């Protein structure tokens, strides 16, 4: 039946993990502010519109207190990119941003 309700398990990952990414649009640096529930290492990936990982950075010293990381994106061409944060092979945050000069 096409009118049957569908249940999804979609959560607001930004609110759960207290993640803030700015500025957007970004110039040479992207700032990621976070307070994570899990102190495991944090993997940051920048992905282009074709799905290719362009930048990858791992932060090993993650605490559950608030922290801020700067990601140098000066080598990226202008355009739209996706930012993915992962811990223990699970995506904890995913957003898009615009790179400008």
Phi and psi in radians as a Rosetta constraint file:
Dihedral C 1 N 2 CA 2 C 2 CIRCULARHARMONIC -1.224 0.35
Dihedral N 2 CA 2 C 2 N 3 CIRCULARHARMONIC -0.358 0.35
Dihedral C 2 N 3 CA 3 C 3 CIRCULARHARMONIC -1.607 0.35
Dihedral N 3 CA 3 C 3 N 4 CIRCULARHARMONIC 0.128 0.35
Dihedral C 3 N 4 CA 4 C 4 CIRCULARHARMONIC -1.192 0.35
Dihedral N 4 CA 4 C 4 N 5 CIRCULARHARMONIC 2.442 0.35
Dihedral C 4 N 5 CA 5 C 5 CIRCULARHARMONIC -1.185 0.35
Dihedral N 5 CA 5 C 5 N 6 CIRCULARHARMONIC 2.579 0.35
Dihedral C 5 N 6 CA 6 C 6 CIRCULARHARMONIC -2.024 0.35
Dihedral N 6 CA 6 C 6 N 7 CIRCULARHARMONIC 2.274 0.35
Dihedral C 6 N 7 CA 7 C 7 CIRCULARHARMONIC -1.733 0.35
Dihedral N 7 CA 7 C 7 N 8 CIRCULARHARMONIC 2.287 0.35
Dihedral C 7 N 8 CA 8 C 8 CIRCULARHARMONIC -2.104 0.35
Dihedral N 8 CA 8 C 8 N 9 CIRCULARHARMONIC 2.803 0.35
Dihedral C 8 N 9 CA 9 C 9 CIRCULARHARMONIC -2.018 0.35
Dihedral N 9 CA 9 C 9 N 10 CIRCULARHARMONIC 0.987 0.35
Dihedral C 9 N 10 CA 10 C 10 CIRCULARHARMONIC -1.719 0.35
Dihedral N 10 CA 10 C 10 N 11 CIRCULARHARMONIC 2.242 0.35
Dihedral C 10 N 11 CA 11 C 11 CIRCULARHARMONIC -2.079 0.35
Dihedral N 11 CA 11 C 11 N 12 CIRCULARHARMONIC 2.789 0.35
Dihedral C 11 N 12 CA 12 C 12 CIRCULARHARMONIC -1.493 0.35
Dihedral N 12 CA 12 C 12 N 13 CIRCULARHARMONIC 1.656 0.35
Dihedral C 12 N 13 CA 13 C 13 CIRCULARHARMONIC -1.144 0.35
Dihedral N 13 CA 13 C 13 N 14 CIRCULARHARMONIC -0.562 0.35
Dihedral C 13 N 14 CA 14 C 14 CIRCULARHARMONIC -1.120 0.35
Dihedral N 14 CA 14 C 14 N 15 CIRCULARHARMONIC -0.738 0.35
Dihedral C 14 N 15 CA 15 C 15 CIRCULARHARMONIC -1.247 0.35
Dihedral N 15 CA 15 C 15 N 16 CIRCULARHARMONIC -0.693 0.35
Dihedral C 15 N 16 CA 16 C 16 CIRCULARHARMONIC -1.082 0.35
Dihedral N 16 CA 16 C 16 N 17 CIRCULARHARMONIC -0.673 0.35
Dihedral C 16 N 17 CA 17 C 17 CIRCULARHARMONIC -1.853 0.35
Dihedral N 17 CA 17 C 17 N 18 CIRCULARHARMONIC 0.110 0.35
Dihedral C 17 N 18 CA 18 C 18 CIRCULARHARMONIC 0.869 0.35
Dihedral N 18 CA 18 C 18 N 19 CIRCULARHARMONIC 1.056 0.35
Dihedral C 18 N 19 CA 19 C 19 CIRCULARHARMONIC -1.865 0.35
Dihedral N 19 CA 19 C 19 N 20 CIRCULARHARMONIC 2.384 0.35
Dihedral C 19 N 20 CA 20 C 20 CIRCULARHARMONIC -2.372 0.35
Dihedral N 20 CA 20 C 20 N 21 CIRCULARHARMONIC 2.231 0.35
Dihedral C 20 N 21 CA 21 C 21 CIRCULARHARMONIC -2.086 0.35
Dihedral N 21 CA 21 C 21 N 22 CIRCULARHARMONIC 2.217 0.35
Dihedral C 21 N 22 CA 22 C 22 CIRCULARHARMONIC -2.740 0.35
Dihedral N 22 CA 22 C 22 N 23 CIRCULARHARMONIC 2.819 0.35
Dihedral C 22 N 23 CA 23 C 23 CIRCULARHARMONIC -1.353 0.35
Dihedral N 23 CA 23 C 23 N 24 CIRCULARHARMONIC 2.866 0.35
Dihedral C 23 N 24 CA 24 C 24 CIRCULARHARMONIC -2.524 0.35
Dihedral N 24 CA 24 C 24 N 25 CIRCULARHARMONIC 1.884 0.35
Dihedral C 24 N 25 CA 25 C 25 CIRCULARHARMONIC -1.228 0.35
Dihedral N 25 CA 25 C 25 N 26 CIRCULARHARMONIC 2.703 0.35
Dihedral C 25 N 26 CA 26 C 26 CIRCULARHARMONIC -1.966 0.35
Dihedral N 26 CA 26 C 26 N 27 CIRCULARHARMONIC 2.697 0.35
Dihedral C 26 N 27 CA 27 C 27 CIRCULARHARMONIC -1.742 0.35
Dihedral N 27 CA 27 C 27 N 28 CIRCULARHARMONIC -1.788 0.35
Dihedral C 27 N 28 CA 28 C 28 CIRCULARHARMONIC -1.622 0.35
Dihedral N 28 CA 28 C 28 N 29 CIRCULARHARMONIC -0.384 0.35
Dihedral C 28 N 29 CA 29 C 29 CIRCULARHARMONIC -2.307 0.35
Dihedral N 29 CA 29 C 29 N 30 CIRCULARHARMONIC 2.542 0.35
Dihedral C 29 N 30 CA 30 C 30 CIRCULARHARMONIC -2.046 0.35
Dihedral N 30 CA 30 C 30 N 31 CIRCULARHARMONIC 2.222 0.35
Dihedral C 30 N 31 CA 31 C 31 CIRCULARHARMONIC -1.738 0.35
Dihedral N 31 CA 31 C 31 N 32 CIRCULARHARMONIC 2.312 0.35
Dihedral C 31 N 32 CA 32 C 32 CIRCULARHARMONIC -2.111 0.35
Dihedral N 32 CA 32 C 32 N 33 CIRCULARHARMONIC 2.007 0.35
Dihedral C 32 N 33 CA 33 C 33 CIRCULARHARMONIC -1.870 0.35
Dihedral N 33 CA 33 C 33 N 34 CIRCULARHARMONIC 2.311 0.35
Dihedral C 33 N 34 CA 34 C 34 CIRCULARHARMONIC -2.640 0.35
Dihedral N 34 CA 34 C 34 N 35 CIRCULARHARMONIC 2.673 0.35
Dihedral C 34 N 35 CA 35 C 35 CIRCULARHARMONIC -2.374 0.35
Dihedral N 35 CA 35 C 35 N 36 CIRCULARHARMONIC 1.847 0.35
Dihedral C 35 N 36 CA 36 C 36 CIRCULARHARMONIC -1.732 0.35
Dihedral N 36 CA 36 C 36 N 37 CIRCULARHARMONIC 2.615 0.35
Dihedral C 36 N 37 CA 37 C 37 CIRCULARHARMONIC -1.324 0.35
Dihedral N 37 CA 37 C 37 N 38 CIRCULARHARMONIC -0.450 0.35
Dihedral C 37 N 38 CA 38 C 38 CIRCULARHARMONIC -1.991 0.35
Dihedral N 38 CA 38 C 38 N 39 CIRCULARHARMONIC 2.220 0.35
Dihedral C 38 N 39 CA 39 C 39 CIRCULARHARMONIC -1.414 0.35
Dihedral N 39 CA 39 C 39 N 40 CIRCULARHARMONIC 0.324 0.35
Dihedral C 39 N 40 CA 40 C 40 CIRCULARHARMONIC -1.258 0.35
Dihedral N 40 CA 40 C 40 N 41 CIRCULARHARMONIC 2.777 0.35
Dihedral C 40 N 41 CA 41 C 41 CIRCULARHARMONIC -0.937 0.35
Dihedral N 41 CA 41 C 41 N 42 CIRCULARHARMONIC 2.567 0.35
Dihedral C 41 N 42 CA 42 C 42 CIRCULARHARMONIC -1.942 0.35
Dihedral N 42 CA 42 C 42 N 43 CIRCULARHARMONIC 2.228 0.35
Dihedral C 42 N 43 CA 43 C 43 CIRCULARHARMONIC -1.856 0.35
Dihedral N 43 CA 43 C 43 N 44 CIRCULARHARMONIC 2.232 0.35
Dihedral C 43 N 44 CA 44 C 44 CIRCULARHARMONIC -1.941 0.35
Dihedral N 44 CA 44 C 44 N 45 CIRCULARHARMONIC 2.231 0.35
Dihedral C 44 N 45 CA 45 C 45 CIRCULARHARMONIC -2.232 0.35
Dihedral N 45 CA 45 C 45 N 46 CIRCULARHARMONIC 2.450 0.35
Dihedral C 45 N 46 CA 46 C 46 CIRCULARHARMONIC -1.956 0.35
Dihedral N 46 CA 46 C 46 N 47 CIRCULARHARMONIC 2.217 0.35
Dihedral C 46 N 47 CA 47 C 47 CIRCULARHARMONIC -2.128 0.35
Dihedral N 47 CA 47 C 47 N 48 CIRCULARHARMONIC 2.383 0.35
Dihedral C 47 N 48 CA 48 C 48 CIRCULARHARMONIC -1.441 0.35
Dihedral N 48 CA 48 C 48 N 49 CIRCULARHARMONIC 3.101 0.35
Dihedral C 48 N 49 CA 49 C 49 CIRCULARHARMONIC -1.197 0.35
Dihedral N 49 CA 49 C 49 N 50 CIRCULARHARMONIC -0.223 0.35
Dihedral C 49 N 50 CA 50 C 50 CIRCULARHARMONIC -1.593 0.35
Dihedral N 50 CA 50 C 50 N 51 CIRCULARHARMONIC -0.044 0.35
Dihedral C 50 N 51 CA 51 C 51 CIRCULARHARMONIC 1.609 0.35
Dihedral N 51 CA 51 C 51 N 52 CIRCULARHARMONIC 0.104 0.35
Dihedral C 51 N 52 CA 52 C 52 CIRCULARHARMONIC -1.530 0.35
Dihedral N 52 CA 52 C 52 N 53 CIRCULARHARMONIC 2.316 0.35
Dihedral C 52 N 53 CA 53 C 53 CIRCULARHARMONIC -1.287 0.35
Dihedral N 53 CA 53 C 53 N 54 CIRCULARHARMONIC 2.068 0.35
Dihedral C 53 N 54 CA 54 C 54 CIRCULARHARMONIC -1.652 0.35
Dihedral N 54 CA 54 C 54 N 55 CIRCULARHARMONIC -0.725 0.35
Dihedral C 54 N 55 CA 55 C 55 CIRCULARHARMONIC -2.296 0.35
Dihedral N 55 CA 55 C 55 N 56 CIRCULARHARMONIC 2.545 0.35
Dihedral C 55 N 56 CA 56 C 56 CIRCULARHARMONIC -2.533 0.35
Dihedral N 56 CA 56 C 56 N 57 CIRCULARHARMONIC 2.340 0.35
Dihedral C 56 N 57 CA 57 C 57 CIRCULARHARMONIC -2.500 0.35
Dihedral N 57 CA 57 C 57 N 58 CIRCULARHARMONIC 2.408 0.35
Dihedral C 57 N 58 CA 58 C 58 CIRCULARHARMONIC -2.003 0.35
Dihedral N 58 CA 58 C 58 N 59 CIRCULARHARMONIC 2.319 0.35
Dihedral C 58 N 59 CA 59 C 59 CIRCULARHARMONIC -1.884 0.35
Dihedral N 59 CA 59 C 59 N 60 CIRCULARHARMONIC 1.937 0.35
Dihedral C 59 N 60 CA 60 C 60 CIRCULARHARMONIC -1.412 0.35
Dihedral N 60 CA 60 C 60 N 61 CIRCULARHARMONIC -0.602 0.35
Dihedral C 60 N 61 CA 61 C 61 CIRCULARHARMONIC -1.629 0.35
Dihedral N 61 CA 61 C 61 N 62 CIRCULARHARMONIC 1.308 0.35
Dihedral C 61 N 62 CA 62 C 62 CIRCULARHARMONIC -1.781 0.35
Dihedral N 62 CA 62 C 62 N 63 CIRCULARHARMONIC 2.280 0.35
Dihedral C 62 N 63 CA 63 C 63 CIRCULARHARMONIC -1.998 0.35
Dihedral N 63 CA 63 C 63 N 64 CIRCULARHARMONIC 3.024 0.35
Dihedral C 63 N 64 CA 64 C 64 CIRCULARHARMONIC -1.535 0.35
Dihedral N 64 CA 64 C 64 N 65 CIRCULARHARMONIC 0.003 0.35
Dihedral C 64 N 65 CA 65 C 65 CIRCULARHARMONIC -1.463 0.35
Dihedral N 65 CA 65 C 65 N 66 CIRCULARHARMONIC 2.924 0.35
Dihedral C 65 N 66 CA 66 C 66 CIRCULARHARMONIC -1.167 0.35
Dihedral N 66 CA 66 C 66 N 67 CIRCULARHARMONIC 2.396 0.35
Dihedral C 66 N 67 CA 67 C 67 CIRCULARHARMONIC -2.478 0.35
Dihedral N 67 CA 67 C 67 N 68 CIRCULARHARMONIC 2.798 0.35
Dihedral C 67 N 68 CA 68 C 68 CIRCULARHARMONIC -2.327 0.35
Dihedral N 68 CA 68 C 68 N 69 CIRCULARHARMONIC 2.382 0.35
Dihedral C 68 N 69 CA 69 C 69 CIRCULARHARMONIC -2.208 0.35
Dihedral N 69 CA 69 C 69 N 70 CIRCULARHARMONIC 2.497 0.35
Dihedral C 69 N 70 CA 70 C 70 CIRCULARHARMONIC -1.859 0.35
Dihedral N 70 CA 70 C 70 N 71 CIRCULARHARMONIC 2.349 0.35
Dihedral C 70 N 71 CA 71 C 71 CIRCULARHARMONIC -1.987 0.35
Dihedral N 71 CA 71 C 71 N 72 CIRCULARHARMONIC 2.091 0.35
Dihedral C 71 N 72 CA 72 C 72 CIRCULARHARMONIC -1.352 0.35
Dihedral N 72 CA 72 C 72 N 73 CIRCULARHARMONIC 2.004 0.35
Dihedral C 72 N 73 CA 73 C 73 CIRCULARHARMONIC -2.028 0.35
Dihedral N 73 CA 73 C 73 N 74 CIRCULARHARMONIC 0.361 0.35
Dihedral C 73 N 74 CA 74 C 74 CIRCULARHARMONIC -1.101 0.35
Dihedral N 74 CA 74 C 74 N 75 CIRCULARHARMONIC -0.427 0.35
Dihedral C 74 N 75 CA 75 C 75 CIRCULARHARMONIC -1.462 0.35
Dihedral N 75 CA 75 C 75 N 76 CIRCULARHARMONIC -0.141 0.35
Dihedral C 75 N 76 CA 76 C 76 CIRCULARHARMONIC -1.353 0.35
Dihedral N 76 CA 76 C 76 N 77 CIRCULARHARMONIC 2.520 0.35
Dihedral C 76 N 77 CA 77 C 77 CIRCULARHARMONIC -1.283 0.35
Dihedral N 77 CA 77 C 77 N 78 CIRCULARHARMONIC 2.768 0.35
Dihedral C 77 N 78 CA 78 C 78 CIRCULARHARMONIC -1.059 0.35
Dihedral N 78 CA 78 C 78 N 79 CIRCULARHARMONIC 2.482 0.35
Dihedral C 78 N 79 CA 79 C 79 CIRCULARHARMONIC 2.662 0.35
Dihedral N 79 CA 79 C 79 N 80 CIRCULARHARMONIC -2.958 0.35
Dihedral C 79 N 80 CA 80 C 80 CIRCULARHARMONIC -1.727 0.35
Dihedral N 80 CA 80 C 80 N 81 CIRCULARHARMONIC 2.371 0.35
Dihedral C 80 N 81 CA 81 C 81 CIRCULARHARMONIC -2.375 0.35
Dihedral N 81 CA 81 C 81 N 82 CIRCULARHARMONIC 2.865 0.35
Dihedral C 81 N 82 CA 82 C 82 CIRCULARHARMONIC -1.991 0.35
Dihedral N 82 CA 82 C 82 N 83 CIRCULARHARMONIC 2.413 0.35
Dihedral C 82 N 83 CA 83 C 83 CIRCULARHARMONIC -1.933 0.35
Dihedral N 83 CA 83 C 83 N 84 CIRCULARHARMONIC 2.227 0.35
Dihedral C 83 N 84 CA 84 C 84 CIRCULARHARMONIC -2.190 0.35
Dihedral N 84 CA 84 C 84 N 85 CIRCULARHARMONIC 2.262 0.35
Dihedral C 84 N 85 CA 85 C 85 CIRCULARHARMONIC -1.923 0.35
Dihedral N 85 CA 85 C 85 N 86 CIRCULARHARMONIC 2.288 0.35
Dihedral C 85 N 86 CA 86 C 86 CIRCULARHARMONIC -2.282 0.35
Dihedral N 86 CA 86 C 86 N 87 CIRCULARHARMONIC 2.552 0.35
Dihedral C 86 N 87 CA 87 C 87 CIRCULARHARMONIC -2.365 0.35
Dihedral N 87 CA 87 C 87 N 88 CIRCULARHARMONIC 2.302 0.35
Dihedral C 87 N 88 CA 88 C 88 CIRCULARHARMONIC 0.858 0.35
Dihedral N 88 CA 88 C 88 N 89 CIRCULARHARMONIC 0.813 0.35
Dihedral C 88 N 89 CA 89 C 89 CIRCULARHARMONIC 1.162 0.35
Dihedral N 89 CA 89 C 89 N 90 CIRCULARHARMONIC 0.204 0.35
Dihedral C 89 N 90 CA 90 C 90 CIRCULARHARMONIC -1.976 0.35
Dihedral N 90 CA 90 C 90 N 91 CIRCULARHARMONIC 2.412 0.35
Dihedral C 90 N 91 CA 91 C 91 CIRCULARHARMONIC -1.321 0.35
Dihedral N 91 CA 91 C 91 N 92 CIRCULARHARMONIC 2.161 0.35
Dihedral C 91 N 92 CA 92 C 92 CIRCULARHARMONIC -1.868 0.35
Dihedral N 92 CA 92 C 92 N 93 CIRCULARHARMONIC -0.232 0.35
Dihedral C 92 N 93 CA 93 C 93 CIRCULARHARMONIC -2.814 0.35
Dihedral N 93 CA 93 C 93 N 94 CIRCULARHARMONIC 2.470 0.35
Dihedral C 93 N 94 CA 94 C 94 CIRCULARHARMONIC -2.595 0.35
Dihedral N 94 CA 94 C 94 N 95 CIRCULARHARMONIC 2.224 0.35
Dihedral C 94 N 95 CA 95 C 95 CIRCULARHARMONIC -2.648 0.35
Dihedral N 95 CA 95 C 95 N 96 CIRCULARHARMONIC 2.981 0.35
Dihedral C 95 N 96 CA 96 C 96 CIRCULARHARMONIC -2.008 0.35
Dihedral N 96 CA 96 C 96 N 97 CIRCULARHARMONIC 2.704 0.35
Dihedral C 96 N 97 CA 97 C 97 CIRCULARHARMONIC -2.511 0.35
Dihedral N 97 CA 97 C 97 N 98 CIRCULARHARMONIC 2.840 0.35
Dihedral C 97 N 98 CA 98 C 98 CIRCULARHARMONIC -1.932 0.35
Dihedral N 98 CA 98 C 98 N 99 CIRCULARHARMONIC 2.274 0.35
Dihedral C 98 N 99 CA 99 C 99 CIRCULARHARMONIC -1.710 0.35
Dihedral N 99 CA 99 C 99 N 100 CIRCULARHARMONIC 2.153 0.35
Dihedral C 99 N 100 CA 100 C 100 CIRCULARHARMONIC -2.080 0.35
Dihedral N 100 CA 100 C 100 N 101 CIRCULARHARMONIC 2.987 0.35
